[in-house]
């Protein structure tokens, strides 16, 4: 029996790849789920450029269920998962990499609602994963940096294989996670194998604090992949 799932979706590389994995493995994806967190320092939900998931979902032709979060983030998660259940899903896909805090709460909320949890990226080798993203056709930019050693020059730039190599080398020097799972950086996927249209964004880099930079996006649109 083909599993029916909804996928947690933030628009970043991890949630996009987890969705990609689910479809490649024959899962029937009923919807994407996005939470707009009540505060930018949420430990559970992605915040930067979260509103652009509407365009990304449209590009993939998938339904998006979007809800506003509250300070009780676990209750927000349960509320969202109940909507997944109502749409016929029997499982939820999440892009958790290394965060026990995130994975545990996803699992607890899913169990409470009666959904199975799938976390295909859990404990995946970070360096191999970052390189595989480029090889498999994922194009993404960094939209937030909060770690010493991650260069500001990568903000707003579609990362190349050479960029990933540099990030991995710098991670060994400065001690940050090369997959950014510790919140060192946040990403936005602008094109991927599932995208029918690519996402074009324009923005400006801004320094917030020492070693904290953001890429403020002021315009975004979907355009055909063959449009130059």
C-alpha positions in Angstrom: 0.0 0.0 0.0 1.4 3.4 -1.0 2.0 5.6 2.1 0.1 8.8 2.1 2.1 11.6 3.7 2.3 15.3 4.2 5.7 16.9 4.3 6.9 19.6 6.7 8.1 22.4 4.4 10.2 25.5 5.2 11.6 26.2 1.7 15.2 25.3 2.8 17.4 22.6 1.4 16.6 19.9 4.1 12.8 20.0 3.8 13.0 20.2 0.0 15.4 17.2 -0.1 13.2 15.2 2.3 10.2 15.8 0.0 12.3 14.8 -3.0 13.2 11.6 -1.2 9.6 10.8 -0.4 8.4 11.2 -4.0 11.4 9.1 -5.3 10.4 6.4 -2.9 6.8 6.3 -4.2 5.1 8.1 -1.4 1.8 9.8 -2.2 2.3 13.4 -1.0 -1.0 14.9 0.0 0.3 18.3 1.0 3.1 20.5 2.3 2.9 22.0 5.8 4.4 25.3 6.7 4.4 27.0 10.1 4.9 30.8 10.4 6.7 30.9 13.8 5.6 33.5 16.3 9.2 34.5 16.9 12.3 34.6 14.7 14.4 32.7 17.2 12.2 29.6 17.1 14.1 26.4 17.9 11.6 24.2 16.1 10.5 26.1 13.0 12.4 27.8 10.2 11.8 31.6 10.0 13.8 33.4 7.2 11.8 33.8 3.9 9.2 31.4 5.2 6.4 33.1 3.2 8.0 32.1 0.0 6.9 28.5 0.5 3.7 29.6 -1.3 5.6 30.2 -4.5 7.7 27.0 -4.0 4.6 24.9 -3.5 3.0 26.4 -6.6 6.2 25.6 -8.6 5.8 21.9 -7.6 2.1 21.8 -8.0 1.5 20.7 -4.4 -1.1 21.9 -1.9 0.2 24.0 0.9 -1.2 24.0 4.4 0.0 27.0 6.3 -0.7 28.0 9.9 0.6 30.6 12.3 2.6 29.4 15.2 2.1 30.2 18.9 4.6 30.3 21.7 3.5 26.8 22.5 5.2 25.3 19.5 4.4 21.7 20.3 0.7 22.5 20.3 1.1 24.2 17.0 2.7 21.1 15.6 -0.1 18.9 16.9 -2.6 21.3 15.3 -0.9 21.1 11.9 -0.6 17.3 12.1 -4.3 17.0 12.8 -4.9 18.9 9.5 -2.6 16.4 7.8 -4.7 13.6 9.2 -7.9 15.2 8.0 -6.4 15.4 4.5 -5.9 11.6 4.5 -2.3 11.4 5.4 -1.0 8.5 7.5 2.5 9.8 7.9 4.6 13.0 8.0 8.0 13.6 6.3 10.5 16.0 8.0 14.0 17.1 7.1 15.6 16.8 10.5 19.3 16.2 10.3 20.9 16.2 13.7 18.6 18.1 16.1 17.3 15.7 18.8 15.0 18.5 20.0 13.3 18.9 16.6 13.1 15.2 15.8 11.7 14.2 19.2 9.0 16.8 19.1 8.0 15.8 15.5 7.8 12.2 16.6 5.8 12.9 19.8 3.3 15.1 18.0 2.9 12.6 15.1 2.4 9.8 17.6 -0.2 11.8 19.5 -2.2 12.3 16.3 -1.7 8.8 14.9 0.8 9.6 12.1 4.0 7.7 11.3 7.2 9.8 11.0 9.8 9.7 8.2 13.1 11.5 8.6 15.2 10.4 5.7 18.1 12.8 6.5 18.5 11.8 10.1 22.2 11.3 11.0 23.2 11.5 7.3 26.9 12.4 6.7 26.9 16.2 6.4 29.7 16.6 3.9 28.4 13.9 1.6 24.9 15.3 1.9 25.9 18.8 0.9 27.8 17.5 -2.1 24.9 15.3 -3.2 22.6 18.3 -3.2 24.6 19.9 -5.9 25.0 16.7 -7.9 21.3 16.0 -7.8 20.3 19.4 -9.2 19.4 21.4 -6.1 20.0 25.1 -6.3 19.9 27.1 -3.1 21.1 30.3 -1.6 22.1 31.2 1.9 19.7 33.8 3.4 21.0 34.0 7.0 24.4 33.5 8.6 24.9 33.2 12.4 28.3 31.6 12.8 31.9 32.7 12.9 33.7 31.3 9.8 30.8 31.3 7.3 31.7 34.0 4.7 29.2 36.8 4.1 30.0 36.5 0.4 27.7 33.5 0.1 24.6 35.4 1.0 22.1 35.5 -1.8 24.4 33.4 -4.1 23.4 30.1 -5.7 26.0 27.8 -4.2 28.3 25.8 -6.5 30.3 22.6 -5.9 33.3 24.8 -5.4 31.4 26.8 -2.8 30.4 23.6 -0.9 34.1 22.5 -0.9 35.1 25.8 0.6 32.3 25.6 3.2 33.4 22.1 4.2 37.0 23.2 4.6 36.0 26.2 6.6 33.9 24.1 8.9 36.9 22.0 9.8 38.8 25.2 10.7 36.1 27.1 12.6 34.1 24.2 14.0 30.6 24.9 12.5 28.4 22.2 11.1 28.9 22.0 7.3 25.2 21.2 6.8 24.2 24.2 9.0 22.1 22.0 11.2 23.1 23.9 14.3 21.6 27.1 12.9 24.9 28.4 11.5 23.0 29.4 8.3 19.6 29.2 6.7 18.9 28.4 3.1 16.3 28.9 0.4 15.9 26.5 -2.5 15.4 28.4 -5.8 15.3 25.4 -8.1 15.2 21.6 -7.7 14.2 18.5 -9.7 10.6 18.8 -8.5 10.3 22.5 -9.4 8.4 23.2 -12.6 9.5 26.8 -12.4 12.5 28.3 -10.8 12.3 30.9 -8.1 14.0 34.2 -8.9 14.7 36.4 -5.9 16.3 39.8 -5.4 17.6 41.2 -2.2 20.2 42.9 -0.2 22.7 41.7 2.4 22.5 43.3 5.9 24.7 42.9 9.0 22.6 42.3 12.1 25.4 41.7 14.6 29.0 40.4 14.6 28.9 37.1 12.6 25.2 37.5 12.0 24.1 38.5 8.5 20.8 38.2 6.6 19.8 38.5 3.0 16.6 40.6 2.9 14.5 39.5 -0.1 12.5 42.4 -1.5 11.1 40.6 -4.6 10.4 37.0 -5.7 8.7 35.5 -8.7 8.4 32.2 -10.5 9.8 32.1 -14.0 10.1 29.2 -16.6 13.3 27.2 -16.3 14.3 28.0 -19.8 13.8 31.8 -19.3 17.1 33.7 -19.3 
